[in-house]
Amino acid sequence: MLAMKKLLRRIGLVVVRLFGSDIHDLDDGAVLGRALVVAFGGRVHLVGYNGLPLRPVSVAQNRVKYWRITIGFKKAEVPDYPNEVVTHQ
């Protein structure tokens, strides 16, 4: 059973490497990783991505189209708020 899972995982990763696309940062154009982008049911799934955490953003368009929005990705920023422990007395 475990060997079958490993075999299916390897086959899946080969498919992602063949048909996947590079994920570029919207700000500087750096390659963040590679993934198979699947849009289904109003959601976007990145299959096989194992890079930095991403934040989806909508890309500015020349003409407003409400039925189709282009989505880009940016690196997720580190939170800028301090990690403070509050003790109540």
ROROLUM-251443 format. One record per residue (C-alpha): residue number from 1; residue in one letter; chain; y, x, z. Coordinates in pm, 1 decimal. Each point is the difference from the previous one (the first is absolute). Layout:
<atoms>
+-------+------+------+----------+----------+----------+
! marke ! sefi ! voro !       c2 !       c1 !       c3 !
+-------+------+------+----------+----------+----------+
!   NUM !    A !    A !        Y !        X !        Z !
...
+-------+------+------+----------+----------+----------+
</atoms>
This chain:
<atoms>
+-------+------+------+----------+----------+----------+
! marke ! sefi ! voro !       c2 !       c1 !       c3 !
+-------+------+------+----------+----------+----------+
!     1 !    M !    A !      0.0 !      0.0 !      0.0 !
!     2 !    L !    A !    242.2 !    278.9 !     89.9 !
!     3 !    A !    A !    -87.0 !    189.3 !   -317.7 !
!     4 !    M !    A !     77.7 !   -311.2 !   -205.9 !
!     5 !    K !    A !    343.0 !    -34.8 !    166.5 !
!     6 !    K !    A !     79.6 !    363.5 !    -74.1 !
!     7 !    L !    A !   -108.4 !    -39.9 !   -361.3 !
!     8 !    L !    A !    214.7 !   -311.7 !    -46.4 !
!     9 !    R !    A !    294.9 !    176.1 !    163.0 !
!    10 !    R !    A !    -32.6 !    296.2 !   -236.6 !
!    11 !    I !    A !    -22.0 !   -229.6 !   -301.3 !
!    12 !    G !    A !    308.4 !   -188.6 !    121.4 !
!    13 !    L !    A !    198.6 !    320.8 !     43.7 !
!    14 !    V !    A !    -97.0 !    113.7 !   -350.6 !
!    15 !    V !    A !    126.4 !   -332.2 !   -140.1 !
!    16 !    V !    A !    327.3 !     36.6 !    191.4 !
!    17 !    R !    A !     46.0 !    355.3 !   -128.9 !
!    18 !    L !    A !    -65.2 !   -111.8 !   -358.0 !
!    19 !    F !    A !    208.3 !   -317.7 !    -10.5 !
!    20 !    G !    A !    247.0 !     57.7 !    283.7 !
!    21 !    S !    A !    362.0 !     94.3 !    -52.6 !
!    22 !    D !    A !    227.9 !    245.6 !    174.4 !
!    23 !    I !    A !    222.6 !   -150.3 !    268.6 !
!    24 !    H !    A !    350.3 !    149.0 !    -27.3 !
!    25 !    D !    A !    277.3 !     -8.7 !    258.4 !
!    26 !    L !    A !    284.3 !   -220.4 !   -122.9 !
!    27 !    D !    A !    270.7 !    231.7 !    139.5 !
!    28 !    D !    A !    -99.0 !    345.9 !   -119.7 !
!    29 !    G !    A !   -291.7 !    -63.7 !   -237.7 !
!    30 !    A !    A !   -247.1 !    209.6 !    199.3 !
!    31 !    V !    A !   -367.1 !    -91.0 !    -35.2 !
!    32 !    L !    A !   -115.6 !   -158.0 !    326.5 !
!    33 !    G !    A !   -361.1 !    -53.8 !    -97.3 !
!    34 !    R !    A !   -232.5 !   -176.2 !   -237.6 !
!    35 !    A !    A !   -132.9 !   -355.1 !     28.0 !
!    36 !    L !    A !   -127.0 !   -297.0 !   -191.8 !
!    37 !    V !    A !    269.7 !   -268.9 !     29.1 !
!    38 !    V !    A !   -146.0 !   -351.7 !     14.1 !
!    39 !    A !    A !    229.2 !   -304.6 !     17.5 !
!    40 !    F !    A !   -188.1 !   -312.4 !    104.0 !
!    41 !    G !    A !    103.5 !   -318.0 !    174.2 !
!    42 !    G !    A !    363.1 !    103.4 !     42.8 !
!    43 !    R !    A !    -97.0 !    325.3 !    172.3 !
!    44 !    V !    A !    -14.7 !    358.5 !   -116.1 !
!    45 !    H !    A !   -299.2 !    213.0 !    100.3 !
!    46 !    L !    A !    -15.3 !    377.9 !    -39.5 !
!    47 !    V !    A !   -367.1 !     89.5 !    -32.5 !
!    48 !    G !    A !    -92.3 !    361.2 !     67.1 !
!    49 !    Y !    A !    341.3 !    113.4 !    129.0 !
!    50 !    N !    A !    -12.9 !    251.3 !    283.6 !
!    51 !    G !    A !    341.2 !    166.7 !     -3.1 !
!    52 !    L !    A !    314.2 !    -47.2 !    204.8 !
!    53 !    P !    A !     90.2 !   -345.2 !    136.6 !
!    54 !    L !    A !    183.3 !   -206.5 !   -262.4 !
!    55 !    R !    A !    269.8 !   -264.0 !      7.5 !
!    56 !    P !    A !     13.8 !   -244.5 !   -293.4 !
!    57 !    V !    A !    347.5 !    -71.2 !   -140.2 !
!    58 !    S !    A !    123.0 !   -208.3 !   -290.5 !
!    59 !    V !    A !    144.6 !    197.8 !   -289.8 !
!    60 !    A !    A !    345.2 !    -88.1 !   -133.1 !
!    61 !    Q !    A !    -15.9 !   -176.6 !   -336.6 !
!    62 !    N !    A !    249.5 !    -31.7 !   -283.3 !
!    63 !    R !    A !    -62.8 !   -372.3 !    -30.8 !
!    64 !    V !    A !    -97.5 !   -228.1 !    288.8 !
!    65 !    K !    A !   -352.9 !   -133.6 !    -40.6 !
!    66 !    Y !    A !   -116.3 !   -221.4 !    282.5 !
!    67 !    W !    A !   -353.8 !    -38.3 !   -128.9 !
!    68 !    R !    A !    -74.3 !    371.8 !    -17.9 !
!    69 !    I !    A !    126.1 !    271.2 !    233.5 !
!    70 !    T !    A !    -69.6 !    368.7 !    -54.9 !
!    71 !    I !    A !   -126.3 !    172.5 !    314.5 !
!    72 !    G !    A !     46.0 !    366.4 !     83.0 !
!    73 !    F !    A !   -106.1 !    209.0 !    297.4 !
!    74 !    K !    A !    185.1 !    228.8 !    239.4 !
!    75 !    K !    A !   -119.3 !    224.1 !    280.2 !
!    76 !    A !    A !     11.2 !   -181.9 !    331.9 !
!    77 !    E !    A !    259.0 !    152.6 !    229.4 !
!    78 !    V !    A !    -67.1 !    104.2 !    355.7 !
!    79 !    P !    A !    156.2 !   -249.0 !    245.8 !
!    80 !    D !    A !    333.5 !    123.1 !    134.7 !
!    81 !    Y !    A !    -14.0 !   -179.6 !    334.3 !
!    82 !    P !    A !   -104.9 !    194.6 !    309.2 !
!    83 !    N !    A !   -337.6 !    -59.6 !    158.8 !
!    84 !    E !    A !    106.0 !    -93.0 !    352.8 !
!    85 !    V !    A !   -217.3 !   -151.1 !    266.9 !
!    86 !    V !    A !    170.0 !   -279.6 !    191.5 !
!    87 !    T !    A !   -108.3 !    -45.7 !    359.7 !
!    88 !    H !    A !     93.3 !   -319.9 !    179.3 !
!    89 !    Q !    A !     52.1 !     -5.8 !    374.2 !
+-------+------+------+----------+----------+----------+
</atoms>
